[in-house]
Amino acid sequence: MSVRRVVPNIPIDTGGETGDAPEAMRANAVFYGQLGFEEVMNHGWIMTLASPSHPTAQISIMTTDRTGPVTPDLSVEVEDVDAVYAAVVRGGAEIVYGPADEEWGVRRFFVRDPNGRVINVLSHR
């Protein structure tokens, strides 16, 4: 199994359903831009920023996961999501969601680690 990248998912508080997600996203883009990150993806509820010189150095800012049941703490992109899924199921890990093919181009599942953190394991299709 090959890991392609690990991305922390930073939750942002937008004040609930009536909050201002676009403003919160902009504020985070500006802040992390000062650290050298640039926006590479933005779906409104999740925005990924990456280093231009090292594109796998990434951080995701998210309000809530719009397609999964919970907001994951960490995302791990792997070469073969189904192989990883089979391995963690054999190992007895708790599957929180999926596997699922998302409309935005990934196949993924959520698994709970021994510390209770939810890990989003994904592959791009």
N, C-alpha and C positions, 0 to 999 in steps of 0.2 A: 504494500500500500504506500502511496506516495502523497505527501502533504505538499500542496502548492503554495499556500499562504495561511496565516492566522491573523484574524482581524478582530480587535476588540470592538464590541458594540456599546457605545456610550448612550444611555438613555437620557433624553431631555424632557423637562417638564414644560409643557405648553399651556398649563392651566386647564386641562381637561378638554372636552369636546369643543368648547368655545374659545380655547386658547389660540395663540398665533403661531402655528407651526412654521410658516414661511419666515417670519421674523426670527424665530429661534434658530432655524437652519442658517439663515444669513449670518447671525451673530457668531455661530460656531464656525462657519466657513471663514469668516474674517479672522477669528482668533487663531484657528489652526493654520490659516494661511500665513500668519506671522511666524509659524514654526516651519514653514516650507511646504505645507501640503496644498494640493490643488484638487478641486472637485472633479471627480471622474464619473459619478453617477448620482442622480437625484430623482427619486420617485415621489417626493413630497413627504413621505413618512420615513424614508431612509435615504441618507445621503452618504456616499463614500468619498473620502478624500485620500489622495495618494501622493507620495513623493515623486516628482518628475524624474529624478535621477535613479530612484530605486522603486519602480512601480508596484512591487509586492509589499512595500512598507505602507500599510493602509490603516485607516481608522473609519468606523462607520458611526454616524450619529443617527439615532432613531427615536421617533415619538412612541411608536408601538408597532409590533409586527402585524401588518394588515392581513396576512394570509395564514399565519400560524396562531395557535391558541395562547401563546405567551411570548414575551419579548426575550430572546436569547441573550445570554451574557457574552458570548463569544462565538465567532464563526470560524470554521476550519474548512477551507476548500481542499478537496482531495481529488485525486485522479479518477477513482472509481467509487462513487458513493454507495453503490449496491454491495460491493465487497466489504466496505467499512460497516455498513448496516448489518450484514451477516455476521461479521466478527463481534460486534458489540451485543447482538442478540445472543450469540453463542456464549458470550461472557456473562450474560445475565443482567445487563444494564437495562434501566428503565427507559423505554422509548416514550417520549412525550408527544411526538407528532410525526406523521409520515411513515414511510417515504412518500413524497408527493412531487409531481411535476408542476412547478409554478408557472403561471402565464408570463412572468418576466424573465424566463429563460434559464432557470436552474432546477435541478432535481435535488431534493434535500430531505433531511429528517432532523428532529431534535432528540437529543439524548441527555439524560441527567448524569452528571459526573458524581463521584463519591462525596463531594462537598455540597451537593444539592444545586450546583450551577447547571443551567441549561445551555447545551452546546448545539449550535446550528451546524450540521455537517452537510456540505453541499458540493456539487459539481455543476459546472456550466454545461448546458446542452448545446 
